Amino acid sequence: MNPRTALALQATRQALPKPTTIRPSKRLAQSAKTPIFYKSTSSRQHIHLRPFSAVARRAVPSPIDIPMAANTDTQAAQVSSSFSQPIDADYLTKKLQSSLNIAHISVEDMSGGCGQAFNAIIVSPDFEKKTLLARSRLVNGVLKEEIAAIHAWTPRCLTPEQWEKEKERIG
């Protein structure tokens, strides 16, 4: 576990109050009008209360919760340094073309050349009967490692028919 995460977890545990025991009054426990789920067979009912604070709601991230893209430019630089070839528009284009059946692709570096933000238009007949979410997942699955190394990735996945309509609209 990351030392920073361990310290934050320890501070959170110390800040939380002890669980509170609530004892129902005899009237609540014995009332005929009280719903069954409120009645207790014992004279004590233990309910653990948790305060409504940001500290209490903040969860410690698990390996499953690790974001797909870098949160900061520093994180992106650390991950991208592990690649032998720098991540640029040409690299992303070649990777997608080698993995998917692509009719047209246009990848644009929106970060001014530093390789941290990309917009892409990807046209493929493989997208025909897929939802927008399924299309994005397909593309993001191919570029999973690369997306982790960049700060922003915005794919626009279109079918050939949608692409033709888009070209007519743009002029």
BASE-115621 format. One record per residue (C-alpha): x, y, z; residue number from 0. Coordinates in pm, whole numbers. Each point is the difference from the previous one (the first is absolute). Layout:
! residues N
(rec (X,Y,Z),NUM);
...
! end
This chain:
! residues 171
(rec (0,0,0),0);
(rec (118,347,-81),1);
(rec (138,171,317),2);
(rec (-204,311,-77),3);
(rec (-319,-208,-24),4);
(rec (85,-183,323),5);
(rec (44,329,187),6);
(rec (-328,136,-137),7);
(rec (-181,-320,101),8);
(rec (147,17,351),9);
(rec (-103,366,39),10);
(rec (-351,-83,-121),11);
(rec (-37,-281,253),12);
(rec (111,227,284),13);
(rec (-242,276,-106),14);
(rec (-308,-226,-3),15);
(rec (-205,-14,322),16);
(rec (-69,-327,180),17);
(rec (-319,-185,-100),18);
(rec (-303,103,204),19);
(rec (-238,-244,169),20);
(rec (-366,97,-13),21);
(rec (-245,-155,243),22);
(rec (-362,13,-105),23);
(rec (-252,118,253),24);
(rec (-240,-260,140),25);
(rec (-280,174,-183),26);
(rec (173,-44,-337),27);
(rec (97,-360,66),28);
(rec (-346,-106,125),29);
(rec (-242,215,-198),30);
(rec (-260,-192,-200),31);
(rec (10,261,-275),32);
(rec (376,-24,-43),33);
(rec (95,-181,-320),34);
(rec (162,-340,49),35);
(rec (335,110,-139),36);
(rec (30,263,278),37);
(rec (-70,-246,280),38);
(rec (293,-161,170),39);
(rec (-1,-334,177),40);
(rec (270,120,236),41);
(rec (-17,298,231),42);
(rec (303,150,-176),43);
(rec (24,88,-360),44);
(rec (345,77,-140),45);
(rec (11,241,-289),46);
(rec (332,130,-118),47);
(rec (-23,360,-114),48);
(rec (244,156,-241),49);
(rec (42,375,-28),50);
(rec (-89,174,-326),51);
(rec (336,155,-73),52);
(rec (224,7,-302),53);
(rec (266,-191,194),54);
(rec (-241,-282,83),55);
(rec (-122,-31,-359),56);
(rec (345,5,-158),57);
(rec (98,-353,-89),58);
(rec (352,-131,-27),59);
(rec (58,-75,-370),60);
(rec (35,-367,-85),61);
(rec (194,-126,-301),62);
(rec (-332,-35,-183),63);
(rec (-78,371,53),64);
(rec (321,122,-163),65);
(rec (-99,246,-272),66);
(rec (62,-88,-363),67);
(rec (150,342,-86),68);
(rec (257,199,194),69);
(rec (-140,261,239),70);
(rec (292,239,-28),71);
(rec (267,86,-253),72);
(rec (262,-139,240),73);
(rec (-172,-340,12),74);
(rec (-32,1,-378),75);
(rec (370,79,-41),76);
(rec (98,-282,238),77);
(rec (-207,-259,-187),78);
(rec (95,125,-347),79);
(rec (370,-22,87),80);
(rec (-42,-378,19),81);
(rec (-80,-13,-376),82);
(rec (290,-49,-240),83);
(rec (-166,217,-267),84);
(rec (-153,337,89),85);
(rec (-378,10,-13),86);
(rec (-113,227,-280),87);
(rec (-281,12,-256),88);
(rec (187,-223,-247),89);
(rec (70,-264,263),90);
(rec (-367,-12,108),91);
(rec (-113,-16,-364),92);
(rec (229,-294,-80),93);
(rec (-102,-187,314),94);
(rec (-371,37,-77),95);
(rec (44,-92,-368),96);
(rec (189,-316,93),97);
(rec (-271,-112,245),98);
(rec (-331,109,-157),99);
(rec (-157,1,-346),100);
(rec (14,377,-56),101);
(rec (-137,179,-307),102);
(rec (115,347,111),103);
(rec (191,132,298),104);
(rec (101,348,105),105);
(rec (192,53,325),106);
(rec (78,357,105),107);
(rec (239,107,278),108);
(rec (-190,270,192),109);
(rec (283,64,247),110);
(rec (220,197,-235),111);
(rec (245,-280,-68),112);
(rec (75,-128,351),113);
(rec (-208,-316,-52),114);
(rec (-236,35,295),115);
(rec (-340,63,-164),116);
(rec (-143,-161,-312),117);
(rec (-327,19,-195),118);
(rec (-73,-278,-247),119);
(rec (-256,-73,-268),120);
(rec (-7,-373,-68),121);
(rec (-218,-144,-276),122);
(rec (-43,-376,-13),123);
(rec (-257,-245,-136),124);
(rec (55,-197,324),125);
(rec (-204,269,178),126);
(rec (-318,-74,-204),127);
(rec (-216,-173,265),128);
(rec (175,130,311),129);
(rec (-109,274,239),130);
(rec (217,308,49),131);
(rec (117,-143,332),132);
(rec (95,-334,-157),133);
(rec (189,180,-278),134);
(rec (197,208,249),135);
(rec (76,-305,211),136);
(rec (130,-184,-305),137);
(rec (236,286,-91),138);
(rec (102,65,362),139);
(rec (75,-370,47),140);
(rec (249,11,-288),141);
(rec (167,314,140),142);
(rec (-24,-82,372),143);
(rec (371,40,77),144);
(rec (33,312,-213),145);
(rec (-306,165,157),146);
(rec (154,-54,343),147);
(rec (304,196,-119),148);
(rec (-186,303,-133),149);
(rec (-212,260,175),150);
(rec (-302,22,-233),151);
(rec (-138,-231,-269),152);
(rec (-322,77,-189),153);
(rec (-97,-256,-264),154);
(rec (-291,60,-237),155);
(rec (-96,-340,-141),156);
(rec (-215,6,-315),157);
(rec (-133,-250,-250),158);
(rec (78,65,-370),159);
(rec (-360,115,-55),160);
(rec (21,247,290),161);
(rec (335,124,-131),162);
(rec (-149,73,-345),163);
(rec (-283,200,161),164);
(rec (254,187,213),165);
(rec (211,90,-304),166);
(rec (-311,131,-180),167);
(rec (-97,206,304),168);
(rec (346,153,33),169);
(rec (21,69,-373),170);
! end
